[in-house]
Amino acid sequence: MRSFDVVVIGAGAAGMMCAATAGQRGRSVLIVDHAEAPGKKIRISGGGRCNFTNIHTTPQSFLSQNPKFAISALKRYRPADFIGLVERYCIAYHEKTLGQLFCDGSAQQIIDMLLDEMKAGGVTLELGVGAEAIERTDNGYILRLPDGPVTSPALVIATGGKSIPKMGATGFAYQVATQFNVPIVTPRPGLVPLTFEPGMLDRLRGLAGVSVDAQVSYGKTVFREGLLFTHRGLSGPSILQISSYWREGNPVSVDLAPQTDIGQWLADVRTRNGKQSVLNALAELLPRRLAELVIAETGIAGNLADLGRKGMDAIISAVSGWRVKPVGTEGYRTAEVTLGGIDTAALSSKDMQVKAVPGLYFIGEAVDVTGWLGGYNFQWAWASGKAAGLAI
Ligand SMILES: Cc1cc2nc3c(=O)[nH]c(=O)nc-3n(C[C@H](O)[C@H](O)[C@H](O)COP(=O)(O)OP(=O)(O)OC[C@H]3O[C@@H](n4cnc5c(N)ncnc54)[C@H](O)[C@@H]3O)c2cc1C
């Protein structure tokens, strides 16, 4: 039977970082993935340019049942550490917006860098190899693979979450957790478009493809980024961000013109040109199709000069205080991440090891730590992979 110091299941962002780190510390490491290529999500991330970190990473940018869990790993492996690695490989990058760093070239550069790092650590990478079953022995673990079992004292589960099954996501980590009685925080799709009921979709039908800068709130959580009307409901960065907080049955609030005090603005344009139609005035502030919908929904016609207090309030509320109740999300099919996962209460925050099951580690998206949109999820993958890699 083949034997290694460490076996990592899942050659994604977290698994490759962990394998490279352990390998470079002199451990013999096998990393397996059922996909035919490593880092498939890295390759498609950031529109093919990989938003590989966020320079504003703080623990506040992550959702978890225990918000303090991620602090230790994030402190010990910071965005600057990953940027240092990227610079050593002469990969050109830029800040796009809000601290988000992207490759100038292609996400494949990040995958190649991680492959080189694994090579430098003498890591054995086997692709097209699905993990089948795990057994615990007195000395560690036996992993059953299609071409025979392998044994190791340390087993790292880096198989990610359930998002985008067609890219190889399996929920395998939750099966392993169940096998070893490790608690799970119920997984759900995150960073995902929100959907509307058919009646609402009908009213908004003409808006598919329209995008605006918006401020979207759910309770005390507020994001100001782009919003996109779709054929199914709402998407765009602000909506993806709020979707990780949103719970079914509740409305979200949307300000479609957050840069403008709409009441003051209407009063000003009315003073300047009372003869202008309300529609034409609104179309200077919002995309025309959206302005038309506001007019249709509020039932307001005519010129600014005719706009009374009631009409003004109706427009303010439609534009700045739109409360909309989604019926659901697009689900794992399009979700960028999976919220929930391995309950952090069961893990050591130092090295991601299951406290009650020595030698078993969970890292990356499989764990109940989920970042905002904008490079935070990769930073968690790097940091948790590094934490485990330094310990095994
Ligand atoms: C479209 C899209 C764009 C994204 N863009 C960004 C971005 O720009 N910035 C950012 O920070 N985050 C982004 N994310 C999120 C980010 O990709 C993930 O959070 C990150 O990849 C998680 O890393 P991971 O290693 O934990 O899991 P993954 O990257 O999902 O890797 C898990 C690996 O395990 C393998 N696997 C699963 N089950 C088995 C099994 N049974 N046997 C063997 N192998 C198995 C899979 O094939 C996969 O290679 C994006 C996600 C998506 C879907």
The ligand as a Gaussian input file, in Angstrom:
#p B3LYP/6-31G(d) Opt

LIG

0 1
 C      -17.710000      31.542000     -10.825000
 C      -16.921000      31.759000      -9.554000
 C      -16.075000      32.852000      -9.466000
 C      -15.363000      33.085000      -8.287000
 N      -14.530000      34.150000      -8.235000
 C      -13.830000      34.384000      -7.104000
 C      -12.885000      35.433000      -7.035000
 O      -12.602000      36.104000      -8.052000
 N      -12.272000      35.681000      -5.850000
 C      -12.500000      34.906000      -4.734000
 O      -11.920000      35.175000      -3.674000
 N      -13.351000      33.873000      -4.790000
 C      -13.999000      33.577000      -5.932000
 N      -14.854000      32.505000      -5.986000
 C      -14.939000      31.619000      -4.811000
 C      -13.701000      30.698000      -4.781000
 O      -13.552000      30.114000      -6.070000
 C      -13.844000      29.602000      -3.732000
 O      -14.184000      30.152000      -2.487000
 C      -12.543000      28.833000      -3.609000
 O      -12.240000      28.231000      -4.853000
 C      -12.627000      27.774000      -2.536000
 O      -11.433000      27.046000      -2.556000
 P      -11.405000      25.542000      -2.042000
 O      -10.036000      25.055000      -2.347000
 O      -11.887000      25.459000      -0.646000
 O      -12.475000      24.762000      -2.927000
 P      -12.511000      24.537000      -4.508000
 O      -11.739000      25.567000      -5.211000
 O      -13.949000      24.355000      -4.833000
 O      -11.734000      23.160000      -4.717000
 C      -12.263000      21.925000      -4.312000
 C      -11.644000      20.854000      -5.167000
 O      -12.062000      19.578000      -4.663000
 C      -12.365000      18.718000      -5.758000
 N      -13.267000      17.658000      -5.258000
 C      -14.539000      17.799000      -4.798000
 N      -14.991000      16.596000      -4.391000
 C      -14.005000      15.682000      -4.588000
 C      -13.871000      14.284000      -4.358000
 N      -14.866000      13.560000      -3.815000
 N      -12.719000      13.663000      -4.690000
 C      -11.689000      14.371000      -5.232000
 N      -11.743000      15.706000      -5.466000
 C      -12.899000      16.361000      -5.134000
 C      -12.968000      19.644000      -6.801000
 O      -12.858000      19.102000      -8.095000
 C      -12.121000      20.910000      -6.622000
 O      -10.989000      20.921000      -7.461000
 C      -15.536000      32.214000      -7.168000
 C      -16.376000      31.114000      -7.265000
 C      -17.053000      30.871000      -8.462000
 C      -17.937000      29.656000      -8.534000

